[in-house]
Amino acid sequence: MLGSVAVILVVTGALFWHFVGLGDPGHHLARSLKAQEEAVLPPDARVFKVIVRDSRWDPAGCEGHYGWTAPTVTIQFGSRESASDLVAHADRVLRADGWGPMSDPRAYFRFWSKPPGGPTTLALSQIPRATVRDWEVSAMTAPDGREAQEC
């Protein structure tokens, strides 16, 4: 009897993993995003906030839209670099690592994706309510498994 229950639990877990995935098991996706963002920071960056939003299961209110939310990491920092130097530095680092630009090269808001046109995106922007020298870099990627959809 106990053996049958254990088998049922294992089979159910395997089916769940096969059809909907695990979101971000071991937080490897979030750690990878954070490492990429840290590489983009200029040498004089003064980090004052790191926000990690783990992938979570979202049952969604409408049929067929359930799934995992995308893991997201945001680093807020200050720098004495000019906007153009900061964007140029980020662009060099990201392109060398296989990222491609997603938007026009405006100085205060820029997107990249990896692979170019792919599911992992990174944005560099000036923090609107802050000083001229406060920025944030934010990245997100598709979760491991079925991604939640908007209703």
Long-range contacts (C-beta under 8 A, 24 or more apart in sequence): 17-145, 19-146, 20-66, 20-67, 20-68, 20-145, 20-146, 21-68, 21-143, 21-144, 21-145, 21-146, 22-68, 22-144, 22-145, 23-54, 23-55, 23-56, 23-57, 23-68, 23-69, 23-71, 23-143, 23-144, 23-145, 24-54, 24-55, 24-68, 24-71, 24-143, 24-144, 25-144, 27-54, 27-71, 29-55, 29-71, 29-141, 29-143, 29-144, 30-54, 30-55, 30-71, 30-73, 32-141, 33-71, 33-72, 33-73, 33-120, 33-122, 33-139, 33-140, 33-141, 34-73, 34-75, 36-94, 36-97, 36-122, 36-139, 37-73, 37-75, 37-122, 37-137, 37-138, 37-139, 38-75, 39-93, 39-97, 40-89, 40-90, 40-93, 40-94, 40-122, 40-124, 40-137, 41-75, 41-77, 41-79, 41-137, 42-79, 42-81, 42-85, 42-86, 42-89, 44-79, 44-80, 44-81, 45-77, 45-78, 45-79, 46-77, 46-78, 46-79, 47-75, 47-76, 47-77, 48-76, 48-77, 48-78, 49-74, 49-75, 49-76, 50-74, 50-75, 50-76, 51-75, 51-76, 55-143, 55-144, 58-148, 60-148, 60-149, 60-151, 61-151, 62-151, 64-149, 65-148, 65-149, 65-150, 65-151, 66-146, 66-148, 67-143, 67-145, 67-146, 67-147, 67-148, 67-149, 68-143, 68-144, 68-145, 68-146, 68-147, 68-148, 69-143, 69-147, 69-148, 70-140, 70-141, 70-142, 70-143, 70-147, 71-140, 71-141, 71-143, 72-138, 72-139, 72-140, 73-138, 73-139, 73-140, 74-136, 74-137, 74-138, 74-139, 75-136, 75-137, 75-138, 76-127, 76-134, 76-135, 76-136, 77-134, 77-135, 77-136, 77-137, 78-131, 78-133, 78-134, 78-135, 79-133, 79-135, 80-133, 83-107, 83-108, 83-126, 86-124, 86-135, 87-124, 90-124, 90-137, 94-122
